[in-house]
Amino acid sequence: MKETEVPQDDANMLEGKTREIQYAIDKDGHYKQVKSVGWEAKNTILQQAWDEVNEDTQTALQEVIDGKKSPIFYFMHKNIMDLSILSEYTGFFKWTIKRHFKPSIFKKLSYKKLEKYLEAFQLKTITELKKFDALKERH
């Protein structure tokens, strides 16, 4: 593609705040790096992906509020993690994490185990991890 043909669709979801490098041919026929804010097709796909992530996160939040899952389940989704990634970050087996998704098991977790989740989710206090208790009471 020629330098003048590099897409500059500024109606993207990041509103032109980020740019990516595209390679294009300049007027002398040499490859050149050209910054692009994106193009419609790519922006549409990215928006659909983020919509799905947000929907999954809201579903996970509702399951925590309904008392079906522990806050660990919500934060895993919020941080765009799956069991394998969370297992790598915490050192827990996947089956162990699944057990920790159960509210009754979560309530009994030791401070040491909770600290591993705090670090994985980049939270500062256990209160942040357990902040859903007030939401459950209102629900």
C-alpha positions as CSV (number, residue, x, y, z in Angstrom):
1,M,0.0,0.0,0.0
2,K,1.2,3.5,-0.7
3,E,1.9,6.0,2.1
4,T,-1.1,8.0,1.2
5,E,-3.4,4.9,1.4
6,V,-2.7,4.0,5.0
7,P,-6.1,4.0,6.8
8,Q,-6.7,6.9,9.2
9,D,-10.2,6.1,10.4
10,D,-10.4,8.4,13.5
11,A,-13.8,7.1,14.5
12,N,-12.1,4.3,16.4
13,M,-12.9,3.2,19.9
14,L,-9.7,4.8,21.2
15,E,-10.5,8.1,19.5
16,G,-7.1,8.3,17.9
17,K,-5.3,8.2,21.3
18,T,-3.1,5.3,20.1
19,R,-1.5,4.6,16.8
20,E,0.1,1.6,15.3
21,I,2.8,1.3,12.7
22,Q,1.8,0.2,9.2
23,Y,4.4,-0.3,6.5
24,A,3.8,1.6,3.3
25,I,5.7,2.5,0.2
26,D,6.8,6.1,-0.1
27,K,7.0,8.2,-3.3
28,D,10.5,6.8,-4.0
29,G,9.3,3.2,-3.7
30,H,10.9,2.5,-0.3
31,Y,9.2,0.9,2.6
32,K,8.4,3.4,5.3
33,Q,6.8,3.2,8.7
34,V,3.5,5.2,8.8
35,K,1.4,5.7,11.9
36,S,-2.2,4.8,11.6
37,V,-5.1,5.3,14.0
38,G,-6.8,2.3,12.5
39,W,-9.6,1.4,10.1
40,E,-13.2,0.6,10.3
41,A,-13.0,-3.2,10.0
42,K,-10.4,-3.5,12.7
43,N,-12.1,-1.0,15.0
44,T,-15.4,-2.9,14.7
45,I,-13.8,-6.2,15.6
46,L,-12.0,-4.6,18.6
47,Q,-15.2,-3.1,19.8
48,Q,-17.1,-6.4,19.6
49,A,-14.3,-8.1,21.5
50,W,-14.4,-5.5,24.3
51,D,-18.2,-5.7,24.4
52,E,-17.9,-9.5,25.0
53,V,-15.3,-9.0,27.7
54,N,-17.6,-6.4,29.4
55,E,-20.6,-8.7,29.1
56,D,-18.7,-11.6,30.7
57,T,-17.5,-9.4,33.5
58,Q,-21.1,-8.2,34.2
59,T,-22.3,-11.8,34.2
60,A,-19.6,-12.7,36.6
61,L,-20.4,-9.8,38.9
62,Q,-24.1,-10.8,39.0
63,E,-23.1,-14.4,39.9
64,V,-21.1,-13.0,42.9
65,I,-24.0,-10.7,43.9
66,D,-26.4,-13.6,43.7
67,G,-24.1,-15.7,46.0
68,K,-23.3,-18.3,43.3
69,K,-19.6,-17.5,43.0
70,S,-16.9,-15.9,45.1
71,P,-15.3,-12.5,44.3
72,I,-12.3,-14.4,42.8
73,F,-14.5,-15.4,39.9
74,Y,-15.4,-11.8,39.2
75,F,-11.8,-10.5,39.5
76,M,-10.6,-13.2,37.2
77,H,-13.0,-12.0,34.5
78,K,-12.4,-8.4,35.2
79,N,-8.6,-8.9,34.7
80,I,-9.3,-10.8,31.5
81,M,-7.9,-14.0,32.9
82,D,-8.9,-17.7,32.6
83,L,-8.1,-20.6,35.0
84,S,-4.8,-21.3,33.4
85,I,-3.5,-17.7,33.7
86,L,-4.8,-17.3,37.3
87,S,-3.2,-20.6,38.1
88,E,0.2,-19.3,36.8
89,Y,-0.1,-16.1,38.8
90,T,-1.1,-17.7,42.1
91,G,0.6,-21.0,42.0
92,F,-2.7,-22.8,42.8
93,F,-4.0,-25.7,40.7
94,K,-6.9,-25.0,38.5
95,W,-9.1,-27.3,40.4
96,T,-8.2,-25.5,43.6
97,I,-9.2,-22.1,42.1
98,K,-12.5,-23.7,41.0
99,R,-13.1,-24.6,44.7
100,H,-12.2,-21.1,45.7
101,F,-15.0,-19.9,43.4
102,K,-17.5,-21.4,45.9
103,P,-18.5,-18.7,48.4
104,S,-18.5,-21.2,51.3
105,I,-14.9,-22.1,50.6
106,F,-13.8,-18.5,49.9
107,K,-15.0,-17.4,53.3
108,K,-12.6,-19.9,54.9
109,L,-9.5,-19.0,52.9
110,S,-6.4,-18.1,54.9
111,Y,-4.8,-14.7,54.7
112,K,-1.8,-16.2,53.0
113,K,-4.0,-17.7,50.2
114,L,-5.9,-14.4,49.8
115,E,-2.7,-12.5,49.5
116,K,-1.8,-14.6,46.4
117,Y,-5.1,-13.4,44.8
118,L,-4.5,-9.8,45.9
119,E,-1.2,-9.9,44.1
120,A,-2.6,-11.5,41.0
121,F,-5.4,-9.0,40.7
122,Q,-3.2,-6.1,41.8
123,L,-5.4,-5.2,44.8
124,K,-4.1,-3.6,47.9
125,T,-6.4,-4.9,50.6
126,I,-8.6,-7.9,51.4
127,T,-11.4,-5.4,51.8
128,E,-11.2,-4.7,48.1
129,L,-11.4,-8.4,47.4
130,K,-14.4,-8.9,49.7
131,K,-16.2,-5.6,48.8
132,F,-19.2,-7.6,47.4
133,D,-20.6,-8.4,50.8
134,A,-22.4,-5.1,51.0
135,L,-23.8,-5.6,47.5
136,K,-25.2,-9.1,48.5
137,E,-26.9,-7.6,51.5
138,R,-28.8,-5.0,49.4
139,H,-29.7,-7.6,46.8
